[in-house]
Amino acid sequence: MAPPEFFETSPWIAGGVQRQPALAGAVKADVVIIGGGFTGLSTALRLREEGVDVALIERDHCGSGASGRNAGHLTPTIGKDFPYLVKTAGKSRAVEYARFADRAVHYTEAMIAKLGVDCEYVPTGNVITGLHPRHRKPLADGADLAAKLGVGVAFLDEAEVRRRNLPSHVRFGVIEQSGGHLHPGKYVLALRQAVLDAGVRIFEDSAVTRIEDAASPIVVRTAGGSVTAEKLVIATNAYTPATLGRMKSKVFPVRVTLFRTAPLTAQQWHRIGWEGREALYTAHEAMENYRPQADGRISGGSKWVQYGYGSTLTTGHLPEVFAQWRALFARRFPELPDVSIESFWGGWIGLTLDFLPIHQANARGTVFHGIGYNGHGIAQGTYAGPMLADQVLGRPNAEVDLFRRRLFPLPPEPLRWLVIKGITSALDRIDNRVDTDLERGG
Ligand SMILES: Cc1cc2nc3c(=O)[nH]c(=O)nc-3n(C[C@H](O)[C@H](O)[C@H](O)COP(=O)(O)OP(=O)(O)OC[C@H]3O[C@@H](n4cnc5c(N)ncnc54)[C@H](O)[C@@H]3O)c2cc1C
């Protein structure tokens, strides 16, 4: 069998883009944005619609971060899961967060429509899948609680799962009704083009090396130049601690591996069923995600994640993890012994201690952060655009207010590494017990 291909960024953007020129010399703007993913681009577009002069600085090309690498599940998931959110934030706050996440999905759908891009979006919803009897009660209870509180989910019992003909590893599940799945590369590159068309100056291949924000105006420097502006938006999510040395105690990067198979034949698809082509993610503590692509492949991943000491951006070429994935894929899709994983890639998600995003401004109201989407940033990063734009423009925004809370800091290293390792190992142990039992026929 041929060794799998490894993409440094992802197959979604493997074709590359015609780069915008790097920042050179001294430039002035009303607002400077650092980071060209969903957050930075959506903010730039919204501000431009208000006539604001925006400069956006990106260290590689727009879309080369998580926005151009992700798994493509457009979900209204927020927090670790809904029952955990109720436990930690209380019922009414949890419902507000869930409604926020739903609005974020709808805003993203509207954005896709406005861009007029075919990014292969299919509004199938996402199914949280139960594989083992131990998954049943938490899923059923969680769905019951969410449904009672008016959150758009429904429990799928064994009969409904078989009626839908979901892949055989799925026994029951919970469907999140809004959202679906899409081609992240097509979406983020369309957003980039819209931002350019709107007249935003984008500087690519321009890593920010220094931010001078103690006084007004703010100066943001790269190796080749500087942008001077009254306001700054930091939209660097998981990269923030490593590349800007900021928010180290609030957000940390975790490397996630994804894969895609070769295209399946019609006969192979027939064997597996899955006619509704729903996006799936498992109810494991460290989830596995799977979705059908428009070109007939299956893509998926997550589960085994890595944290780099000091919040460094760890490497993604991980042959042991790739081997684990090939073995796991064969177990989850036994009806596809003749389908193999063709390629791997991955990226860094920005995690926060309470699994909620951070929308934080400095005391002077000149620097604004939109970061920490905990792996749900297709919707929440896109929706951060109007949230950040309102803050920049000094307008009230109820969504921003929703996320004002006390943020508990992560401990410094080496304790941070030990805590994160401790949590990920504990979650792995729980999942391993379930998986071992499944292999024994449990
Ligand atoms: C493997 C993977 C799978 C995922 N799957 C899903 C999913 O299925 N569904 C979902 O909703 N979310 C998913 N996510 C999360 C989602 O992709 C992110 O939350 C979202 O893309 C964040 O967008 P962003 O614009 O905030 O950050 P990013 O897209 O990461 O953009 C930040 C940008 O900042 C740039 N930058 C960093 N430092 C500097 C600097 N010093 N100077 C200039 N520029 C800088 C980076 O190059 C990058 O382009 C996944 C993420 C990963 C990595």
The ligand as an SDF file (V2000), in Angstrom:
LIG
                    3D

 53 58  0  0  0  0  0  0  0  0999 V2000
   -7.7600   20.3110   12.2030 C   0  0  0  0  0  0  0  0  0  0  0  0
   -8.8820   21.2430   12.5660 C   0  0  0  0  0  0  0  0  0  0  0  0
  -10.2010   20.8400   12.4200 C   0  0  0  0  0  0  0  0  0  0  0  0
  -11.2370   21.7180   12.7370 C   0  0  0  0  0  0  0  0  0  0  0  0
  -12.5280   21.3560   12.4850 N   0  0  0  0  0  0  0  0  0  0  0  0
  -13.5270   22.2520   12.6830 C   0  0  0  0  0  0  0  0  0  0  0  0
  -14.8470   21.9450   12.3110 C   0  0  0  0  0  0  0  0  0  0  0  0
  -15.1390   20.8900   11.7600 O   0  0  0  0  0  0  0  0  0  0  0  0
  -15.7980   22.8680   12.5760 N   0  0  0  0  0  0  0  0  0  0  0  0
  -15.5370   24.0770   13.1380 C   0  0  0  0  0  0  0  0  0  0  0  0
  -16.4360   24.8860   13.3460 O   0  0  0  0  0  0  0  0  0  0  0  0
  -14.2600   24.4110   13.4530 N   0  0  0  0  0  0  0  0  0  0  0  0
  -13.2610   23.5340   13.2370 C   0  0  0  0  0  0  0  0  0  0  0  0
  -11.9800   23.8650   13.5470 N   0  0  0  0  0  0  0  0  0  0  0  0
  -11.7260   25.1740   14.1530 C   0  0  0  0  0  0  0  0  0  0  0  0
  -11.8010   26.2940   13.1520 C   0  0  0  0  0  0  0  0  0  0  0  0
  -11.1110   25.9490   11.9840 O   0  0  0  0  0  0  0  0  0  0  0  0
  -11.1920   27.5510   13.7930 C   0  0  0  0  0  0  0  0  0  0  0  0
  -11.8460   27.8030   15.0150 O   0  0  0  0  0  0  0  0  0  0  0  0
  -11.3310   28.7610   12.9070 C   0  0  0  0  0  0  0  0  0  0  0  0
  -10.8090   28.4980   11.6380 O   0  0  0  0  0  0  0  0  0  0  0  0
  -10.6110   29.9290   13.5460 C   0  0  0  0  0  0  0  0  0  0  0  0
  -10.5570   30.9780   12.6180 O   0  0  0  0  0  0  0  0  0  0  0  0
   -9.6390   32.2160   12.9380 P   0  0  0  0  0  0  0  0  0  0  0  0
   -9.7680   33.1470   11.8170 O   0  0  0  0  0  0  0  0  0  0  0  0
   -9.9600   32.7230   14.2810 O   0  0  0  0  0  0  0  0  0  0  0  0
   -8.1670   31.6100   13.0360 O   0  0  0  0  0  0  0  0  0  0  0  0
   -7.2170   31.0400   11.8720 P   0  0  0  0  0  0  0  0  0  0  0  0
   -7.9620   30.5370   10.7120 O   0  0  0  0  0  0  0  0  0  0  0  0
   -6.2510   30.1160   12.5250 O   0  0  0  0  0  0  0  0  0  0  0  0
   -6.4730   32.3480   11.3920 O   0  0  0  0  0  0  0  0  0  0  0  0
   -5.4820   32.9660   12.1470 C   0  0  0  0  0  0  0  0  0  0  0  0
   -4.4840   33.5370   11.1470 C   0  0  0  0  0  0  0  0  0  0  0  0
   -3.5440   34.3520   11.8480 O   0  0  0  0  0  0  0  0  0  0  0  0
   -2.3220   34.2520   11.1590 C   0  0  0  0  0  0  0  0  0  0  0  0
   -1.2610   34.6810   12.0700 N   0  0  0  0  0  0  0  0  0  0  0  0
   -0.8420   34.0570   13.1890 C   0  0  0  0  0  0  0  0  0  0  0  0
    0.1620   34.7400   13.7740 N   0  0  0  0  0  0  0  0  0  0  0  0
    0.3840   35.8190   12.9880 C   0  0  0  0  0  0  0  0  0  0  0  0
    1.3100   36.8940   13.0520 C   0  0  0  0  0  0  0  0  0  0  0  0
    2.2230   36.9630   14.0330 N   0  0  0  0  0  0  0  0  0  0  0  0
    1.2670   37.8390   12.0870 N   0  0  0  0  0  0  0  0  0  0  0  0
    0.3580   37.7670   11.0840 C   0  0  0  0  0  0  0  0  0  0  0  0
   -0.5440   36.7570   10.9850 N   0  0  0  0  0  0  0  0  0  0  0  0
   -0.5360   35.7970   11.9180 C   0  0  0  0  0  0  0  0  0  0  0  0
   -2.2450   32.7840   10.7940 C   0  0  0  0  0  0  0  0  0  0  0  0
   -1.3320   32.5440    9.7420 O   0  0  0  0  0  0  0  0  0  0  0  0
   -3.6840   32.4720   10.4290 C   0  0  0  0  0  0  0  0  0  0  0  0
   -3.9190   32.5650    9.0340 O   0  0  0  0  0  0  0  0  0  0  0  0
  -10.9280   23.0110   13.2510 C   0  0  0  0  0  0  0  0  0  0  0  0
   -9.6150   23.4090   13.3810 C   0  0  0  0  0  0  0  0  0  0  0  0
   -8.5970   22.5450   13.0410 C   0  0  0  0  0  0  0  0  0  0  0  0
   -7.1750   22.9950   13.1760 C   0  0  0  0  0  0  0  0  0  0  0  0
  1  2  1  0
  2  3  1  0
  2 52  2  0
  3  4  2  0
  4  5  1  0
  4 50  1  0
  5  6  2  0
  6  7  1  0
  6 13  1  0
  7  8  2  0
  7  9  1  0
  9 10  1  0
 10 11  2  0
 10 12  1  0
 12 13  2  0
 13 14  1  0
 14 15  1  0
 14 50  1  0
 15 16  1  0
 16 17  1  0
 16 18  1  0
 18 19  1  0
 18 20  1  0
 20 21  1  0
 20 22  1  0
 22 23  1  0
 23 24  1  0
 24 25  2  0
 24 26  1  0
 24 27  1  0
 27 28  1  0
 28 29  2  0
 28 30  1  0
 28 31  1  0
 31 32  1  0
 32 33  1  0
 33 34  1  0
 33 48  1  0
 34 35  1  0
 35 36  1  0
 35 46  1  0
 36 37  1  0
 36 45  1  0
 37 38  2  0
 38 39  1  0
 39 40  1  0
 39 45  2  0
 40 41  1  0
 40 42  2  0
 42 43  1  0
 43 44  2  0
 44 45  1  0
 46 47  1  0
 46 48  1  0
 48 49  1  0
 50 51  2  0
 51 52  1  0
 52 53  1  0
M  END
$$$$
